[in-house]
Amino acid sequence: MEINSPFTMIVIIVMIAVTAGVINNWIKVRSEREDSAASEEELFRLRKDVERLSERVRVLETIATDKDERLRDEIRRLA
């Protein structure tokens, strides 16, 4: 097989292009995995925040809609 033949040059160019494409895809997948792990941690933190804030809203709704006497009793009990 001659290195100077056009067929050999075409095969080498195609092999280089395919190898570059594979390496490029591998780098993208690795990067997306790292981003995914960070996104999952952020998602967990945000879910905990939503849970905490939902509980606070429930308490505030109770305070806003309860009768004054019950509210006073609850405040005394907490103090």
ABEGO torsion letter per residue (X at the ends): XBAABAAAAAAAAAAAAAAAAAAAAAAAAAAAAAAAAAAAAAAAAAAAAAAAAAAAAAAAAAAAABBAAAAAAAAAAAX
